[in-house]
């Protein structure tokens, strides 16, 4: 193999075997740990990113965030280093497929299988959040399914846009939204620097909805329309797309997609316990007990949602064909549709059911964001009342001015 900067950087510890693919700012190689005698995946920062301090910092943050989490449901990071200007991350090697490819092949996942997979995913998110990390780009392409003792084992991958929940995000620029649009929470589209762990739970709910109905809840012909639907929490009922789903499923998703994070489930465990209880309901005609809505915290206990951030124009995502490999690294290199539906060009390279599984950096148009939820009728009433006072004063012949109105006692004794 021709000697490269990557090869020189790691040849004393790892042997490079072949290139597996490339992601946004990293190249993935299949490697072999010479001392421990095991296969690994090595991610190298690309040359264009190696000269950008912000991108190098993000690459290092990815390694630290992944290494901080200790969970059987999160990919393990073995090593990180910079040698001769080349930064690299060494991760465990997995065989299997990502959830995106499984959904493309099977369209829907049986409820029992979905319960098993997403219970593991919920445990992974709880471990990630307990470690003080927010993933910010959870999607089917970042959920890998491998095998352990003959059973499916979930592994959460790619912490490339993760951030620490206890520190300010100084790498994300104002107006830049990091993540994959279709799986973003409302607060992530409006104020990406202020998101917390509940944004990951929203993304998990979007994936679960897609897994059991065959369709993402939020879609749009372009990013503006997609984000509008997300912020308005406008989505079809799951029971309309899959009538065979058990009673209570619509109330479950109504809570997972509440606009206010305080009204949603507060952990992966809580979400999957509620889902499991619904799935266990028998298929017989529903009783009044089974149709009760999942309780939601009263409005008085909900916190205000983050304010809208100033944003600019839309940057359209790029597209490319993907290589059909079934390795952990291959799916990291596979971009897909970031919106809600394929374009004419996309249809030539992948099926229409392909989803938005490439993380993107987009700047959203402020015109797509929802209006502030204020009691506008009260505001209109106050304006009308003020106008009536002015007209009455004019009709009585009394002088009126803004200064007089603001200082009624200006005359004094």
Secondary structure per residue as TSV (DSSP state, phi and psi in degrees):
chain	resnum	aa	ss	phi	psi
A	1	X	-	360.0	139.1
A	2	X	-	-65.2	135.5
A	3	X	-	-72.0	130.2
A	4	X	-	-124.9	172.2
A	5	X	H	-59.4	-39.1
A	6	X	H	-64.0	-42.6
A	7	X	H	-64.2	-42.1
A	8	X	H	-65.3	-32.1
A	9	X	H	-68.7	-29.1
A	10	X	H	-126.7	4.6
A	11	X	T	-66.4	-18.5
A	12	X	T	-78.5	-20.2
A	13	X	T	-117.2	-33.4
A	14	X	E	-132.5	149.0
A	15	X	E	-107.4	124.8
A	16	X	E	-81.6	132.6
A	17	X	E	-104.4	-51.1
A	18	X	E	-163.6	155.1
A	19	X	E	-78.7	133.7
A	20	X	E	-98.5	-26.4
A	21	X	E	158.1	-167.2
A	22	X	E	-149.4	143.8
A	23	X	-	-106.0	-151.7
A	24	X	S	-61.8	-49.8
A	25	X	S	-135.0	21.7
A	26	X	E	-139.5	148.4
A	27	X	E	-105.6	138.0
A	28	X	E	-110.3	131.4
A	29	X	E	-127.3	143.1
A	30	X	E	-81.6	125.5
A	31	X	E	-128.9	175.2
A	32	X	E	-134.3	123.3
A	33	X	E	-74.6	112.0
A	34	X	T	-66.0	-39.4
A	35	X	T	-79.1	-44.6
A	36	X	T	-90.3	-5.9
A	37	X	T	57.8	56.6
A	38	X	E	-147.2	154.2
A	39	X	E	-76.5	144.7
A	40	X	E	-140.7	166.3
A	41	X	E	-113.5	130.1
A	42	X	E	-115.0	125.3
A	43	X	E	-106.8	120.6
A	44	X	E	-104.4	140.8
A	45	X	E	-71.1	138.4
A	46	X	-	-71.6	157.6
A	47	X	H	-60.8	-38.0
A	48	X	H	-68.0	-30.7
A	49	X	H	-82.9	-24.7
A	50	X	H	-65.2	-19.6
A	51	X	T	-96.3	-1.2
A	52	X	-	-106.3	112.3
A	53	X	H	-55.4	-38.0
A	54	X	H	-66.4	-39.5
A	55	X	H	-71.5	-36.5
A	56	X	H	-64.5	-40.6
A	57	X	H	-64.0	-39.0
A	58	X	H	-66.9	-38.1
A	59	X	H	-63.0	-42.7
A	60	X	H	-67.6	-37.9
A	61	X	H	-63.5	-36.1
A	62	X	H	-58.9	-46.0
A	63	X	H	-64.3	-43.7
A	64	X	H	-66.4	-41.7
A	65	X	H	-63.7	-44.6
A	66	X	H	-65.7	-41.2
A	67	X	H	-70.2	-23.9
A	68	X	H	-71.2	-25.9
A	69	X	-	-88.9	132.6
A	70	X	-	-117.4	102.1
A	71	X	-	-158.1	141.6
A	72	X	T	-68.4	-9.9
A	73	X	T	-104.7	13.0
A	74	X	B	-127.9	136.7
A	75	X	-	-57.6	140.4
A	76	X	-	-91.9	134.3
A	77	X	E	-100.8	125.0
A	78	X	E	-92.5	-37.1
A	79	X	E	-157.6	154.8
A	80	X	E	-146.3	142.3
A	81	X	E	-166.8	169.0
A	82	X	E	-132.0	118.7
A	83	X	E	-131.2	121.6
A	84	X	T	55.6	40.7
A	85	X	T	79.5	4.6
A	86	X	E	-110.4	112.5
A	87	X	E	-86.4	142.9
A	88	X	E	-147.7	153.8
A	89	X	E	-124.1	132.8
A	90	X	E	-108.0	124.0
A	91	X	E	-125.9	165.6
A	92	X	E	-68.5	148.3
A	93	X	-	-93.2	132.2
A	94	X	-	-124.4	148.6
A	95	X	B	-119.4	137.0
A	96	X	S	151.8	-137.4
A	97	X	E	-152.7	156.4
A	98	X	E	-83.0	161.9
A	99	X	H	-63.9	-30.3
A	100	X	H	-60.9	-44.3
A	101	X	H	-69.7	-34.9
A	102	X	H	-65.2	-40.1
A	103	X	H	-69.4	-35.4
A	104	X	H	-64.7	-34.4
A	105	X	H	-80.5	-40.9
A	106	X	H	-103.8	-12.5
A	107	X	S	67.5	-56.2
A	108	X	S	-127.1	153.3
A	109	X	-	-110.7	133.2
A	110	X	-	-55.9	149.8
A	111	X	H	-58.4	-39.9
A	112	X	H	-63.6	-42.9
A	113	X	H	-68.2	-40.9
A	114	X	H	-61.9	-40.2
A	115	X	H	-61.6	-43.6
A	116	X	H	-65.3	-45.9
A	117	X	H	-66.6	-45.8
A	118	X	H	-78.9	-21.0
A	119	X	H	-64.7	-41.1
A	120	X	H	-64.8	-41.3
A	121	X	H	-63.4	-40.1
A	122	X	H	-61.9	-39.7
A	123	X	H	-66.0	-37.2
A	124	X	H	-62.8	-45.8
A	125	X	H	-65.3	-40.2
A	126	X	H	-62.0	-37.9
A	127	X	H	-68.9	-39.8
A	128	X	H	-62.7	-45.8
A	129	X	H	-70.2	-35.1
A	130	X	H	-64.2	-26.8
A	131	X	T	-83.6	3.2
A	132	X	T	79.8	26.2
A	133	X	E	-118.8	139.0
A	134	X	E	-114.1	122.7
A	135	X	-	-68.8	-51.5
A	136	X	-	73.0	-2.0
A	137	X	-	-144.0	45.7
A	138	X	-	-76.5	128.5
A	139	X	-	-161.6	165.7
A	140	X	G	-55.7	-35.2
A	141	X	G	-68.9	-17.2
A	142	X	G	-103.4	12.8
A	143	X	E	-117.0	108.0
A	144	X	E	-99.0	140.1
A	145	X	E	-114.4	111.0
A	146	X	E	-112.2	-168.5
A	147	X	E	-124.4	140.5
A	148	X	E	-140.3	115.0
A	149	X	T	55.3	35.7
A	150	X	T	85.1	-4.8
A	151	X	E	-107.4	153.5
A	152	X	E	-66.6	136.8
A	153	X	E	-127.3	125.1
A	154	X	E	-86.3	138.7
A	155	X	E	-132.5	123.3
A	156	X	E	-84.5	132.5
A	157	X	-	-119.5	173.9
A	158	X	-	57.4	91.4
A	159	X	-	-100.6	32.2
A	160	X	T	-64.2	-27.5
A	161	X	T	-119.4	18.4
A	162	X	-	-69.7	158.6
A	163	X	E	-141.6	161.0
A	164	X	E	-81.5	136.2
A	165	X	T	-75.7	-10.6
A	166	X	T	-110.6	15.2
A	167	X	S	-142.4	155.7
A	168	X	-	-74.4	145.0
A	169	X	-	-86.7	101.4
A	170	X	-	-94.9	-2.8
A	171	X	S	-92.9	-37.7
A	172	X	S	-71.5	124.9
A	173	X	-	-79.8	153.8
A	174	X	T	-59.7	133.8
A	175	X	T	87.7	-8.1
A	176	X	-	-95.0	129.6
A	177	X	E	-110.3	116.6
A	178	X	E	-98.2	133.9
A	179	X	E	139.4	-167.4
A	180	X	-	-113.6	115.5
A	181	X	G	-49.5	-44.5
A	182	X	G	-65.1	-23.8
A	183	X	G	-103.7	6.9
A	184	X	-	-78.9	148.5
A	185	X	-	-81.0	163.4
A	186	X	H	-56.8	-42.9
A	187	X	H	-67.8	-28.0
A	188	X	H	-71.4	-32.5
A	189	X	H	-76.3	-24.8
A	190	X	H	-99.0	-40.8
A	191	X	-	-141.4	72.8
A	192	X	G	-59.2	-25.4
A	193	X	G	-75.1	-15.4
A	194	X	G	-107.9	8.3
A	195	X	-	-69.9	152.1
A	196	X	-	-123.8	-168.0
A	197	X	T	-61.0	-23.2
A	198	X	H	-70.8	-16.8
A	199	X	H	-67.4	-36.8
A	200	X	H	-64.8	-36.0
A	201	X	H	-67.3	-35.7
A	202	X	H	-60.3	-47.9
A	203	X	H	-59.8	-40.7
A	204	X	H	-60.6	-40.8
A	205	X	H	-65.7	-38.1
A	206	X	H	-61.5	-43.7
A	207	X	H	-66.4	-41.5
A	208	X	H	-62.6	-42.5
A	209	X	H	-58.8	-46.2
A	210	X	H	-63.7	-38.8
A	211	X	H	-65.2	-34.5
A	212	X	H	-101.3	-11.4
A	213	X	H	-111.8	-18.8
A	214	X	S	84.9	5.2
A	215	X	S	-146.3	141.9
A	216	X	-	-72.3	145.0
A	217	X	S	-68.5	-31.4
A	218	X	-	-117.1	130.6
A	219	X	-	-148.0	169.4
A	220	X	-	-176.4	156.5
A	221	X	S	-71.2	-21.8
A	222	X	S	-149.6	175.7
A	223	X	H	-64.3	-39.2
A	224	X	H	-58.0	-48.3
A	225	X	H	-66.3	-39.9
A	226	X	H	-60.2	-49.2
A	227	X	H	-65.9	-35.0
A	228	X	H	-60.3	-44.1
A	229	X	H	-65.1	-38.4
A	230	X	H	-64.3	-47.6
A	231	X	H	-69.5	-26.5
A	232	X	T	-89.9	0.5
A	233	X	T	45.7	48.3
A	234	X	-	-99.6	111.9
A	235	X	-	-151.6	151.7
A	236	X	-	-71.3	148.3
A	237	X	-	-64.6	138.1
A	238	X	H	-60.8	-34.5
A	239	X	H	-68.3	-21.0
A	240	X	H	-76.8	-35.0
A	241	X	H	-80.8	-32.5
A	242	X	-	-138.1	85.0
A	243	X	T	-59.8	-18.7
A	244	X	T	-78.4	-6.4
A	245	X	S	-65.6	150.8
A	246	X	-	-70.9	159.9
A	247	X	T	-59.3	146.9
A	248	X	T	95.1	-9.9
A	249	X	H	-68.0	-34.5
A	250	X	H	-69.7	-39.3
A	251	X	H	-65.5	-35.4
A	252	X	H	-60.6	-50.3
A	253	X	H	-73.0	-27.3
A	254	X	H	-60.7	-36.1
A	255	X	H	-77.0	-40.4
A	256	X	H	-63.9	-28.0
A	257	X	T	-106.5	29.0
A	258	X	-	-64.2	141.4
A	259	X	S	-64.4	-39.6
A	260	X	S	-83.7	120.5
A	261	X	G	-57.5	-30.0
A	262	X	G	-66.5	-22.5
A	263	X	G	-88.7	-5.9
A	264	X	S	-89.6	179.0
A	265	X	-	-65.8	144.8
A	266	X	S	-102.9	2.2
A	267	X	S	-159.8	160.4
A	268	X	H	-63.4	-36.8
A	269	X	H	-63.6	-45.8
A	270	X	H	-61.7	-42.5
A	271	X	H	-62.8	-46.6
A	272	X	H	-75.4	-25.8
A	273	X	H	-65.8	-41.1
A	274	X	H	-66.4	-41.3
A	275	X	H	-65.4	-43.5
A	276	X	H	-61.7	-37.9
A	277	X	H	-64.6	-36.1
A	278	X	H	-70.7	-42.8
A	279	X	H	-63.2	-31.4
A	280	X	T	-77.6	-5.9
A	281	X	S	-66.7	131.1
A	282	X	-	-64.0	158.3
A	283	X	S	-79.8	1.1
A	284	X	S	-67.3	166.9
A	285	X	-	-51.2	130.8
A	286	X	-	-66.4	142.3
A	287	X	-	-92.6	170.5
A	288	X	T	-63.2	-29.9
A	289	X	T	-66.7	-41.2
A	290	X	T	-74.4	-18.9
A	291	X	T	-91.1	0.1
A	292	X	-	-63.0	139.0
A	293	X	-	-71.1	148.6
A	294	X	-	-65.2	129.3
A	295	X	-	-63.0	143.9
A	296	X	-	-122.6	138.8
A	297	X	-	-55.0	142.3
A	298	X	-	-63.5	157.1
A	299	X	G	-56.6	-31.7
A	300	X	G	-65.1	-21.9
A	301	X	G	-97.2	-2.1
A	302	X	-	-87.9	142.4
A	303	X	-	-88.3	155.9
A	304	X	-	-69.7	144.0
A	305	X	-	-76.2	158.4
A	306	X	-	-62.4	148.5
A	307	X	-	-72.9	156.5
A	308	X	-	-67.8	141.5
A	309	X	-	-97.0	155.9
A	310	X	-	-73.2	130.7
A	311	X	-	-135.7	168.5
A	312	X	-	-122.8	-134.2
A	313	X	-	-86.6	164.5
A	314	X	-	-86.7	138.8
A	315	X	-	-110.3	116.6
A	316	X	-	-74.4	140.8
A	317	X	-	-74.4	155.5
A	318	X	-	-89.6	163.3
A	319	X	-	-132.0	152.0
A	320	X	-	-158.9	161.5
A	321	X	-	-72.2	160.2
A	322	X	-	-119.2	152.4
A	323	X	-	-93.1	131.2
A	324	X	-	-85.7	81.1
A	325	X	-	-116.5	153.3
A	326	X	-	-113.3	59.3
A	327	X	B	-127.3	159.5
A	328	X	H	-55.8	-39.5
A	329	X	H	-73.7	-32.2
A	330	X	H	-62.1	-40.6
A	331	X	H	-71.5	-26.2
A	332	X	H	-65.6	-22.8
A	333	X	T	-97.7	5.7
A	334	X	-	-105.7	99.0
A	335	X	-	-75.8	156.3
A	336	X	-	-149.1	-176.5
A	337	X	-	-62.6	125.7
A	338	X	-	-91.6	-3.4
A	339	X	S	-105.5	-144.3
A	340	X	S	-109.2	-13.1
A	341	X	S	-150.2	152.1
A	342	X	-	-74.6	150.1
A	343	X	-	-89.3	174.7
A	344	X	T	-62.1	-37.4
A	345	X	T	-69.4	-39.2
A	346	X	G	-62.8	-34.1
A	347	X	G	-62.0	-21.5
A	348	X	G	-79.6	-18.5
A	349	X	T	-113.6	-14.3
A	350	X	S	-158.6	159.1
A	351	X	-	-64.0	158.7
A	352	X	T	-64.5	-19.8
A	353	X	T	-82.0	-2.8
A	354	X	-	-61.4	146.7
A	355	X	-	-112.5	176.9
A	356	X	-	-83.4	94.4
A	357	X	-	-120.9	21.6
A	358	X	S	-113.5	127.5
A	359	X	-	-69.6	143.0
A	360	X	E	-134.4	161.9
A	361	X	E	-118.2	106.5
A	362	X	E	-123.4	152.3
A	363	X	-	-112.1	118.7
A	364	X	-	-89.3	147.2
A	365	X	-	-77.2	127.1
A	366	X	G	-62.8	-18.4
A	367	X	G	-69.8	-17.0
A	368	X	G	-87.8	-8.9
A	369	X	S	-79.6	149.9
A	370	X	-	-72.3	153.7
A	371	X	-	-66.3	154.6
A	372	X	-	-61.3	137.7
A	373	X	-	-85.7	80.6
A	374	X	-	-116.5	158.6
A	375	X	-	-74.2	81.8
A	376	X	H	-65.9	-27.5
A	377	X	H	-65.4	-35.6
A	378	X	H	-64.8	-42.4
A	379	X	H	-62.0	-43.2
A	380	X	H	-62.8	-40.9
A	381	X	H	-61.8	-39.8
A	382	X	H	-65.5	-39.6
A	383	X	H	-63.7	-42.5
A	384	X	H	-63.6	-42.2
A	385	X	H	-62.0	-41.7
A	386	X	H	-63.5	-40.5
A	387	X	H	-64.4	-37.5
A	388	X	H	-63.7	-39.7
A	389	X	H	-62.3	-43.1
A	390	X	H	-63.9	-48.7
A	391	X	H	-61.8	-37.9
A	392	X	H	-63.7	-41.6
A	393	X	H	-63.9	-41.4
A	394	X	H	-65.8	-41.2
A	395	X	H	-64.5	-34.4
A	396	X	T	-78.9	-6.3
A	397	X	T	82.0	6.4
A	398	X	-	-79.8	136.4
A	399	X	-	-65.8	144.0
A	400	X	-	-139.9	137.3
A	401	X	-	-149.2	162.0
A	402	X	H	-61.5	-36.3
A	403	X	H	-69.0	-38.0
A	404	X	H	-67.5	-37.4
A	405	X	H	-67.1	-35.6
A	406	X	H	-79.7	-21.7
A	407	X	-	-129.9	72.7
A	408	X	T	-65.2	-23.7
A	409	X	T	-103.2	24.8
A	410	X	-	-65.9	-28.8
A	411	X	S	-64.6	-45.3
A	412	X	-	62.1	171.7
A	413	X	-	-77.7	360.0
